[in-house]
Amino acid sequence: MSNIVRAALVQAKWTGHTGSMVDQHEAHARAAAAQGAKIIGFQEVFNAPYFCQVQETEHYRWAEAVPDGPTVQRMCSLARELGMVLVVPVYEVDGPGFYYNTAAVIDADGSYLGKYRKHHLPHLPGFWEKYYFRPGNLGWPVFDTAVGRIGVYICYDRHFPEGWRALGLAGAQLVYNPSATSRGLSSYLWKLEQPAAAVANEYFIAAINRVGVEEYGDNDFYGTSYFVDPYGQFVGEPASGTDEELVVRDLDFDLIEEVRQKWAFYRDRRPDAYQPLTEP
């Protein structure tokens, strides 16, 4: 019997207001649940604009505590009501001057399981993230949820293979990659890197991108969010390149063992030879 997980993701346009953004994503979660989805993930800092296009202190106002802030607490209640696992990316404050690009993972009973903090921070025009965030310091956790073992890797992280591999070694079956990536900068990489990572690490990936141009810059977020399987194949068609969309797909987790038997990449690793990779 196949081990099918019905999973969802949301790509959205900035509404101009945190409250309406959270309302909108709650509505998407309810719609996904009505379609039978048991897990859903949102885009990078889902309840705010992508303010990193500028460097202004006013944007620290978007940050909140995780898990005790209002957004994560509301999502815990929603997860409990819907019986759905939620991956909730927000701007986190952890005391004065300690800010992170974070994703909370909430189980289907509403319990907060933990968080991932983005490790790799870009700092270039349109993506001034080191102005706002400290580098992640919680490693690459994998969370035991009602649907399986779930990991998170955020946006710019995807260019670095080490974290993908750490998640695989920790037993991830599905990794959510919430993002805010611009059409002119990296669009040709979008459908290349995550499928390659899914093959190299032999698990499913949910790649999520924003849509549209927002008020703080010219970045044109191009959507085309998708699920990809351990063979590197899209599960259904990617989402629109211009419009908001809820994507719901059936993921056959039995493919993970099938691929790992066929392509024995984990067997043939050589960690004894990799020391130079971590030398300064």
SERO-4910 file (N, C-alpha, C, O; in steps of 0.05 Angstrom, whole numbers):
BEGIN
 pado doro    nc1    nc2    nc3   cac1   cac2   cac3    cc1    cc2    cc3    oc1    oc2    oc3
  Met    A     17    -24      0      0      0      0     18     25      0     36     27     16
  Ser    A     12     43    -18     28     67    -21     25     85      4      4     86     16
  Asn    A     47     99     10     47    117     33     43    146     21     63    160     18
  Ile    A     18    153     16     12    178      2      7    200     23     -9    197     41
  Val    A     21    223     19     16    246     36      5    268     17     19    276     -2
  Arg    A    -18    278     23    -29    301      7    -18    327     20    -24    333     43
  Ala    A     -2    341      4     13    365     14      5    389     -2     -4    387    -25
  Ala    A      8    413     11      0    438     -2     21    459      3     37    457     21
  Leu    A     21    478    -15     38    502    -12     22    526    -23      3    523    -39
  Val    A     30    550    -14     17    575    -23     38    594    -34     58    599    -21
  Gln    A     32    605    -58     48    628    -67     28    652    -68      6    649    -78
  Ala    A     36    675    -57     17    696    -53     29    723    -60     54    727    -61
  Lys    A     11    742    -65     19    770    -69     15    785    -43     -3    779    -27
  Trp    A     33    804    -38     31    821    -14      6    838    -16      1    852    -36
  Thr    A    -11    837      5    -36    851      6    -34    880     15    -52    896     11
  Gly    A    -11    887     28     -8    913     39    -12    915     69     -9    936     81
  His    A    -20    892     81    -26    893    110    -22    865    122    -31    845    110
  Thr    A     -9    864    145     -3    838    157    -29    823    164    -31    799    159
  Gly    A    -49    837    175    -73    824    183    -87    810    160    -95    787    162
  Ser    A    -89    824    137   -102    812    114    -85    789    102    -96    770     90
  Met    A    -59    792    104    -41    771     94    -45    745    110    -46    724     99
  Val    A    -47    748    136    -51    724    153    -79    713    148    -82    688    146
  Asp    A    -99    730    145   -126    721    138   -126    705    112   -139    684    110
  Gln    A   -112    716     93   -111    703     66    -99    675     68   -108    656     56
  His    A    -77    673     83    -64    647     85    -80    627    102    -80    603     97
  Glu    A    -95    637    122   -113    620    136   -134    609    117   -142    585    119
  Ala    A   -145    626    100   -165    617     81   -153    596     62   -166    576     56
  His    A   -128    600     53   -116    579     36   -112    553     51   -117    532     40
  Ala    A   -105    554     77   -102    530     92   -128    515     95   -129    491     93
  Arg    A   -150    530     99   -176    518    101   -184    505     74   -195    483     74
  Ala    A   -177    519     52   -184    507     26   -168    482     21   -178    463     10
  Ala    A   -142    482     29   -126    458     26   -137    435     43   -138    413     33
  Ala    A   -144    441     67   -156    420     85   -181    409     73   -186    385     75
  Ala    A   -197    426     60   -222    416     48   -216    397     24   -232    381     17
  Gln    A   -192    400     13   -183    382     -9   -169    358      2   -159    341    -14
  Gly    A   -166    356     28   -154    332     40   -125    335     46   -112    315     54
  Ala    A   -113    359     43    -85    363     49    -80    360     79    -96    369     95
  Lys    A    -57    348     86    -50    344    114    -26    360    122    -18    360    146
  Ile    A    -14    375    104      8    393    110      8    416     90      1    412     67
  Ile    A     15    440     99     17    463     82     40    480     90     46    483    114
  Gly    A     53    493     71     75    512     77     70    538     63     59    539     41
  Phe    A     79    560     76     76    587     65    103    597     55    124    585     60
  Gln    A    103    621     42    127    632     31    144    647     52    135    651     75
  Glu    A    168    654     45    187    668     63    174    693     75    161    708     61
  Val    A    178    697    101    165    720    116    137    725    105    131    746     95
  Phe    A    120    705    107     94    704     93     76    727    100     59    736     84
  Asn    A     78    737    125     58    757    135     68    785    132     57    804    144
  Ala    A     89    790    116    101    816    112    109    819     83    109    800     68
  Pro    A    115    844     74    127    847     48    156    837     49    167    832     70
  Tyr    A    168    835     26    197    829     25    212    855     28    220    867      9
  Phe    A    214    864     53    225    890     60    255    892     56    267    914     57
  Cys    A    268    869     51    298    869     48    307    882     22    331    883     16
  Gln    A    288    892      6    296    908    -18    308    935    -10    321    948    -27
  Val    A    303    943     15    314    969     25    327    963     52    324    942     64
  Gln    A    342    983     62    354    981     88    344   1004    105    355   1026    105
  Glu    A    323    999    120    310   1019    137    301   1007    163    290    985    164
  Thr    A    307   1021    185    301   1011    212    271   1007    216    264    991    233
  Glu    A    255   1021    201    226   1018    205    216    989    202    195    982    212
  His    A    232    974    186    222    947    180    227    926    202    219    903    200
  Tyr    A    241    934    223    243    917    246    215    912    259    212    893    274
  Arg    A    197    929    252    170    927    264    155    901    255    136    893    268
  Trp    A    164    888    234    151    864    225    158    840    242    145    819    240
  Ala    A    179    842    259    188    819    274    171    813    298    158    831    310
  Glu    A    169    787    305    154    779    329    168    754    340    184    741    327
  Ala    A    160    747    365    172    724    378    162    698    365    139    697    355
  Val    A    178    678    367    171    651    358    179    631    380    202    629    386
  Pro    A    159    618    392    132    614    382    111    631    395     87    628    390
  Asp    A    118    650    413     98    663    430     85    687    417     68    699    429
  Gly    A     94    695    393     82    718    379     54    712    368     46    688    367
  Pro    A     40    732    360     12    729    352      8    711    328    -11    696    326
  Thr    A     26    713    308     22    698    283     25    668    288      8    652    280
  Val    A     47    660    301     51    631    306     30    620    324     21    597    321
  Gln    A     22    635    344      1    626    362    -25    622    347    -40    602    352
  Arg    A    -32    640    329    -56    637    313    -54    612    295    -73    598    292
  Met    A    -30    608    284    -27    585    267    -28    558    282    -36    538    272
  Cys    A    -19    559    307    -21    535    324    -51    528    328    -59    505    327
  Ser    A    -67    548    333    -96    544    336   -108    533    310   -125    515    310
  Leu    A    -99    544    287   -110    535    261   -102    507    256   -118    491    247
  Ala    A    -77    500    261    -67    472    257    -84    453    273    -92    431    264
  Arg    A    -89    460    298   -105    443    316   -133    439    305   -144    417    305
  Glu    A   -145    461    296   -172    460    285   -174    443    260   -193    427    257
  Leu    A   -155    446    242   -156    432    216   -143    404    217   -147    389    198
  Gly    A   -128    398    238   -113    373    238    -92    372    216    -88    352    203
  Met    A    -78    395    213    -59    398    191    -32    407    202    -31    424    220
  Val    A    -10    397    190     17    407    196     21    433    181     14    435    158
  Leu    A     33    453    195     38    479    182     67    486    184     80    482    205
  Val    A     78    497    162    105    508    161    102    538    157     92    547    136
  Val    A    110    554    177    102    582    179    127    600    180    138    603    202
  Pro    A    136    611    158    159    628    158    153    657    166    135    670    155
  Val    A    167    668    186    163    695    196    190    708    203    211    695    203
  Tyr    A    189    734    208    212    749    217    212    747    248    193    756    261
  Glu    A    233    735    259    233    729    288    251    749    303    273    756    294
  Val    A    241    758    326    258    773    345    261    755    370    241    745    380
  Asp    A    286    752    379    292    735    402    307    752    422    329    744    431
  Gly    A    296    774    430    309    793    448    320    817    433    323    815    408
  Pro    A    326    839    447    335    863    433    360    858    416    380    849    426
  Gly    A    357    865    390    380    862    372    384    835    360    402    831    344
  Phe    A    368    815    368    371    788    358    347    781    339    325    775    348
  Tyr    A    352    783    314    332    779    293    340    757    274    364    754    267
  Tyr    A    321    741    266    326    718    248    304    715    227    281    723    231
  Asn    A    312    703    205    293    695    184    286    666    191    303    648    188
  Thr    A    262    661    200    255    637    214    230    624    202    213    637    191
  Ala    A    228    598    205    204    583    199    196    565    223    212    549    232
  Ala    A    172    569    233    162    552    254    148    527    242    135    530    221
  Val    A    151    504    255    137    480    246    118    472    268    125    468    291
  Ile    A     93    469    260     71    463    278     58    437    270     52    432    247
  Asp    A     54    419    290     42    393    284     12    394    281      0    415    286
  Ala    A      0    372    272    -28    372    266    -46    374    291    -70    380    288
  Asp    A    -35    370    314    -50    374    339    -47    403    350    -56    408    372
  Gly    A    -33    420    335    -29    447    344     -4    452    360      1    474    369
  Ser    A     11    431    365     35    434    382     58    446    366     62    438    343
  Tyr    A     72    464    378     96    476    365    119    457    368    127    450    390
  Leu    A    130    449    345    152    429    346    179    441    347    198    429    357
  Gly    A    182    465    336    208    478    336    210    497    312    190    502    298
  Lys    A    235    506    307    238    526    285    265    521    271    284    510    282
  Tyr    A    266    531    247    290    532    231    297    561    227    279    577    220
  Arg    A    323    568    230    332    595    224    351    595    200    370    579    199
  Lys    A    345    612    181    360    613    155    390    617    161    398    635    175
  His    A    406    600    149    435    601    153    449    621    135    466    636    144
  His    A    442    620    109    457    636     89    441    661     82    418    659     73
  Leu    A    454    684     85    440    709     81    453    725     58    476    731     60
  Pro    A    437    731     37    448    747     16    451    776     25    437    785     43
  His    A    469    790     12    471    819     17    480    833     -8    504    837    -13
  Leu    A    461    839    -25    466    851    -51    441    867    -58    420    863    -46
  Pro    A    442    884    -79    419    901    -85    393    885    -88    392    866   -102
  Gly    A    373    895    -74    347    882    -73    344    860    -53    322    850    -48
  Phe    A    366    852    -40    365    829    -21    385    836      2    404    821      6
  Trp    A    379    857     17    398    866     38    391    852     64    384    865     84
  Glu    A    394    826     65    385    810     88    403    812    112    394    809    135
  Lys    A    429    818    108    447    820    132    441    845    148    450    847    171
  Tyr    A    427    864    137    418    887    152    397    880    173    396    892    194
  Tyr    A    381    859    167    358    852    184    362    827    201    350    825    222
  Phe    A    378    808    191    378    781    203    406    773    213    426    781    200
  Arg    A    407    758    235    431    744    242    431    717    228    409    706    222
  Pro    A    454    705    223    455    678    211    442    658    230    445    660    254
  Gly    A    429    638    218    416    617    234    436    602    251    460    599    244
  Asn    A    427    593    275    445    581    294    433    556    307    441    547    329
  Leu    A    413    545    294    399    521    306    404    496    290    390    476    293
  Gly    A    423    496    272    429    473    256    407    468    235    392    487    227
  Trp    A    404    443    226    385    435    206    366    414    219    369    391    213
  Pro    A    347    423    235    329    404    248    310    391    229    301    403    209
  Val    A    303    366    235    282    352    220    261    345    241    267    335    263
  Phe    A    236    351    235    214    349    255    196    325    249    187    320    227
  Asp    A    192    309    270    173    287    268    145    297    270    137    307    291
  Thr    A    129    295    249    102    306    248     82    284    242     90    261    238
  Ala    A     57    291    242     36    272    236     38    261    208     27    239    203
  Val    A     51    274    190     53    264    162     80    253    155     84    241    134
  Gly    A    100    255    173    127    245    167    148    265    177    142    283    193
  Arg    A    172    261    168    195    276    177    199    300    158    205    297    134
  Ile    A    196    324    169    195    349    153    218    367    160    225    371    184
  Gly    A    232    377    140    253    396    143    247    423    129    228    425    114
  Val    A    263    443    135    260    470    123    287    480    115    307    477    129
  Tyr    A    288    493     92    312    507     81    301    532     69    282    530     53
  Ile    A    311    556     74    298    580     66    313    595     44    336    602     47
  Cys    A    300    599     21    308    616     -1    337    613     -9    344    592    -20
  Tyr    A    354    633     -3    382    633    -11    397    609     -1    418    602    -13
  Asp    A    388    596     20    400    571     29    402    551      6    421    535      5
  Arg    A    383    552    -12    381    530    -33    406    529    -50    411    508    -63
  His    A    422    551    -51    446    550    -68    469    535    -55    490    532    -67
  Phe    A    465    526    -30    487    513    -15    479    484     -9    460    479      5
  Pro    A    494    465    -20    486    437    -19    489    425      9    476    405     15
  Glu    A    505    438     26    510    425     52    485    422     69    482    401     82
  Gly    A    468    441     70    444    440     86    424    419     76    412    404     91
  Trp    A    421    419     49    404    398     37    413    370     47    397    354     54
  Arg    A    440    366     46    450    340     54    446    334     84    439    312     92
  Ala    A    450    355    100    446    351    129    417    343    135    412    326    152
  Leu    A    398    355    121    370    347    124    365    319    116    350    304    129
  Gly    A    378    310     94    375    283     85    386    263    105    374    242    111
  Leu    A    410    269    115    423    252    135    406    250    161    408    230    175
  Ala    A    391    271    167    374    271    191    347    257    186    330    256    204
  Gly    A    343    247    161    319    232    156    296    247    144    273    237    144
  Ala    A    300    271    133    278    286    121    265    270     98    279    258     82
  Gln    A    239    271     97    224    260     74    214    281     56    211    277     32
  Leu    A    207    305     67    198    328     52    210    353     64    209    357     88
  Val    A    222    369     47    235    394     56    220    417     42    218    418     18
  Tyr    A    210    436     58    198    460     48    220    481     45    237    485     62
  Asn    A    220    495     21    239    516     15    224    542      9    221    549    -15
  Pro    A    214    556     30    201    581     25    220    603     16    242    605     26
  Ser    A    212    618     -4    230    636    -18    217    663    -25    193    666    -25
  Ala    A    235    682    -33    227    707    -46    249    713    -66    268    726    -60
  Thr    A    245    703    -90    266    705   -110    256    719   -135    233    715   -143
  Ser    A    273    735   -147    265    754   -167    271    744   -196    291    730   -200
  Arg    A    254    752   -214    255    741   -241    281    747   -255    292    729   -268
  Gly    A    292    771   -253    316    777   -267    341    765   -255    362    764   -269
  Leu    A    340    757   -230    365    749   -216    370    719   -219    393    711   -225
  Ser    A    350    702   -216    356    674   -213    334    655   -225    333    632   -218
  Ser    A    317    666   -243    295    650   -251    303    624   -265    290    603   -263
  Tyr    A    325    625   -280    333    600   -295    343    579   -275    343    555   -282
  Leu    A    352    587   -251    361    568   -231    338    555   -217    341    533   -205
  Trp    A    315    568   -217    292    559   -200    284    531   -205    278    516   -187
  Lys    A    282    523   -231    273    496   -237    296    477   -241    293    455   -251
  Leu    A    320    486   -233    344    469   -236    354    460   -208    359    436   -204
  Glu    A    356    479   -189    370    473   -164    354    454   -146    365    435   -136
  Gln    A    328    460   -142    313    443   -124    309    414   -135    312    395   -119
  Pro    A    303    411   -160    302    383   -171    329    369   -168    330    345   -162
  Ala    A    351    383   -173    377    371   -169    382    363   -140    393    342   -134
  Ala    A    373    381   -121    376    374    -93    359    351    -85    367    334    -68
  Ala    A    335    349    -97    317    326    -91    330    300   -100    328    280    -86
  Val    A    343    300   -123    357    277   -133    381    270   -115    384    247   -107
  Ala    A    397    289   -110    422    285    -95    417    274    -67    432    258    -56
  Asn    A    394    283    -55    388    276    -27    365    257    -24    359    248     -2
  Glu    A    351    252    -47    331    230    -48    308    235    -28    302    217    -12
  Tyr    A    296    258    -31    271    264    -16    254    284    -33    263    292    -54
  Phe    A    231    290    -23    213    310    -36    220    338    -27    230    342     -5
  Ile    A    216    357    -45    220    385    -39    196    401    -48    185    397    -69
  Ala    A    187    419    -31    166    439    -37    180    466    -40    189    478    -21
  Ala    A    181    476    -65    194    501    -71    173    523    -74    156    521    -92
  Ile    A    174    543    -57    154    564    -56    166    591    -62    187    598    -51
  Asn    A    153    606    -80    162    633    -86    139    653    -85    116    645    -90
  Arg    A    145    678    -78    125    699    -79    117    705   -108    128    695   -127
  Val    A     97    723   -111     87    732   -137     84    762   -136     74    774   -117
  Gly    A     94    775   -158     88    803   -162    110    822   -154    131    814   -143
  Val    A    105    848   -158    123    870   -151    111    884   -126     87    890   -126
  Glu    A    128    889   -106    118    900    -81    127    929    -78    143    939    -94
  Glu    A    118    942    -57    121    971    -54    150    980    -47    155   1004    -50
  Tyr    A    167    962    -38    194    971    -29    216    967    -49    239    970    -42
  Gly    A    209    960    -74    230    956    -94    219    946   -120    195    944   -124
  Asp    A    237    939   -138    230    931   -165    231    900   -169    226    891   -191
  Asn    A    238    885   -148    240    856   -151    213    845   -162    192    851   -151
  Asp    A    215    829   -183    191    817   -194    191    788   -187    204    771   -199
  Phe    A    176    782   -166    175    754   -156    158    738   -174    135    745   -181
  Tyr    A    169    715   -183    157    701   -207    143    676   -200    138    660   -218
  Gly    A    136    671   -176    119    647   -169    131    621   -179    154    614   -172
  Thr    A    116    607   -196    123    581   -207    131    561   -185    150    546   -188
  Ser    A    117    562   -163    122    543   -140    115    515   -149     98    511   -167
  Tyr    A    127    495   -136    123    468   -144    131    448   -122    146    455   -104
  Phe    A    122    423   -126    133    400   -112    150    384   -131    143    381   -155
  Val    A    172    373   -121    189    356   -137    195    330   -122    199    331    -97
  Asp    A    196    308   -136    199    282   -123    229    273   -122    246    287   -134
  Pro    A    235    251   -109    264    243   -107    277    235   -134    301    232   -135
  Tyr    A    260    232   -155    272    228   -181    278    254   -195    289    254   -218
  Gly    A    272    277   -182    276    303   -195    254    311   -213    257    330   -229
  Gln    A    231    298   -212    208    303   -230    187    320   -215    182    315   -192
  Phe    A    176    340   -229    154    355   -218    130    338   -212    123    320   -228
  Val    A    118    342   -189     93    329   -182     70    347   -191     63    366   -177
  Gly    A     59    341   -214     41    360   -227     55    384   -238     80    385   -238
  Glu    A     41    403   -249     53    426   -261     60    447   -240     46    450   -220
  Pro    A     82    462   -245     88    485   -227     65    506   -228     49    506   -247
  Ala    A     64    522   -208     43    543   -206     48    565   -226     68    566   -240
  Ser    A     29    584   -227     31    607   -245     55    624   -240     65    625   -217
  Gly    A     65    637   -260     87    656   -257     78    684   -251     95    702   -247
  Thr    A     52    689   -249     42    716   -245     20    718   -224     15    740   -214
  Asp    A      7    696   -217    -17    697   -200    -14    682   -174      2    663   -173
  Glu    A    -28    691   -154    -29    676   -129    -41    648   -134    -59    645   -151
  Glu    A    -32    628   -119    -42    601   -124    -37    583   -100    -17    584    -87
  Leu    A    -57    567    -95    -55    544    -76    -49    519    -92    -64    513   -111
  Val    A    -28    505    -85    -20    480    -99    -23    457    -80    -12    457    -58
  Val    A    -38    437    -88    -43    413    -72    -35    389    -89    -44    385   -111
  Arg    A    -17    372    -78     -7    349    -92     -6    324    -74     -2    327    -50
  Asp    A     -8    301    -86     -4    276    -72     25    267    -75     35    264    -98
  Leu    A     39    263    -53     67    255    -53     68    226    -43     59    220    -21
  Asp    A     80    209    -59     83    181    -51    110    177    -37    131    174    -50
  Phe    A    109    177    -11    134    175      4    148    148      0    172    145      7
  Asp    A    135    128    -10    148    103    -16    169    106    -38    187     90    -41
  Leu    A    167    127    -54    188    133    -74    215    137    -62    236    132    -75
  Ile    A    216    147    -37    241    153    -24    258    127    -21    281    127    -29
  Glu    A    246    107    -10    260     81     -8    266     69    -35    288     58    -39
  Glu    A    248     72    -54    252     61    -80    277     74    -93    294     60   -104
  Val    A    279    100    -92    301    114   -104    327    108    -89    348    105   -102
  Arg    A    326    106    -63    350    101    -47    361     72    -52    385     67    -49
  Gln    A    343     54    -60    353     28    -68    364     28    -96    384     14   -102
  Lys    A    352     44   -114    361     45   -142    386     61   -145    405     53   -158
  Trp    A    387     85   -132    409    103   -133    421    105   -105    411    120    -89
  Ala    A    441     89   -100    451     85    -72    470    108    -64    493    102    -56
  Phe    A    461    132    -66    479    155    -61    488    156    -31    511    162    -26
  Tyr    A    470    149    -13    478    150     15    498    127     22    516    131     38
  Arg    A    495    104      9    514     83     13    542     91      4    562     84     17
  Asp    A    543    106    -18    569    111    -30    581    138    -22    600    147    -35
  Arg    A    570    151     -2    582    175      8    610    169     20    616    146     27
  Arg    A    627    190     20    654    186     31    660    208     52    678    224     47
  Pro    A    646    208     75    651    229     95    680    229    105    689    249    114
  Asp    A    693    206    103    721    205    111    739    222     94    761    230    102
  Ala    A    730    229     70    745    245     51    737    274     49    748    289     34
  Tyr    A    717    282     65    705    308     61    717    330     80    707    353     79
  Gln    A    736    324     96    746    343    115    754    370    102    748    391    114
  Pro    A    767    370     79    774    396     67    751    415     62    755    439     61
  Leu    A    727    404     60    703    421     55    696    439     78    683    460     74
  Thr    A    704    432    102    698    448    125    722    463    137    719    476    158
  Glu    A    744    461    124    768    476    134    765    505    127    755    512    105
  Pro    A    774    524    144    772    552    138    787    559    112    787    582    104
***
